[in-house]
Amino acid sequence: RAPLPPRALLVTFDDAYCDFADHAWPVLRSLGLPAVVFVPTGFPDRPDRVFWWDRLYRAVISARRDEPLPSAAGLLRLHTSGHRERSFRRVRDRVKALPHREAMELVARVCGALESSPAQGEVLGWEALRGLAREGVSLCAHTRSHALLDQIRSEEIRAEIAGSLADLRREIGDAAPVLAYPDGRYGRDAL
């Protein structure tokens, strides 16, 4: 409850990507800057679990075909790198507007149609996260599956939030009861 000192700064990172430990934290630590990493707790030590937007991006950008792909997000043009970028954004935006289950089905259909090779997860493992916590990084909840909380049912919201905090406390020890909403989105049931 004490007032913040002048020029106070807190830097936060979502999703616990490995590049935080490799690049951001060494710089922040050398500058004496605190950091918070929001961890989607269903992903550490699960290289088979990949965020849907990473799977989708990889599939669209590295598609083995040039001809357009009809999809629930419209016709995805793949002829040039610019077409691929726009197609990725079109599907990404559509996914964010759908209920979670439908959204994940759309991602699976597009990735399957583009015959993308499986992506590997890039989320830090629990041991690396424990090491960061020992070095002073605060780890906080970011749900378990990174579902958009305004796109799932209220009982799923509760399980995502409470489960994420419980996972952190089991794996890390003490964790503040702080949550970053995935994509900053929430509905009334998530408040």
C-alpha positions, 0 to 999 in steps of 0.5 A: 500500500506504499506509494510507488517511487518516482519513475516506477516501472514494471514490465510484463510478458504474456505466455512464458515464451522461451525468448523471455529467458533467453533475451528479455530477462538478462537485459532487464536483470542487468538494468535492475528492472522487475518483471512479471511473466504470465504463464498459461499453465497447461503449456510448460513441459508440453512441447506438443502443445502449441498456441493456436496462433503459432500453429496457424501462422506456421501453416499459412506462411509455410503452406505448400500450396499457392492456390487459394483455400476456401475457409470459414474465414473466407477465401485464403489467398496464398500466392505471395507472402503479402497474401499469406500475411493477410490470410493469416490475419483474416483467420486469426481475427475470425478465430477470436470472434468464435466460441472457443470450440468452434475457433479451435476447429477452424484452426485445425481445419486450416492447418490440416488443409495446408498440410503444415508440419507440426510446430514445437511449443516454445513455452518455458518448462517448469524448471526454467520457470522455477529458476526465473522465480528464484532470480526474482521474476514474478510468475502469475496466472494466465489461465491454463489453455489461453482460451479467450474468456469471453468465448467459453462458459462460466464453469470453464472460466472458473476452472481456467483461472483457479486451475492456473493459479493452483498449477503455479502454486504447486509448481513454483510455490507462492504465487500472487493471486493476479491474472492476465486475461488472455488477449485482454478479453473477458466477459461478465463471468470472468470478473 
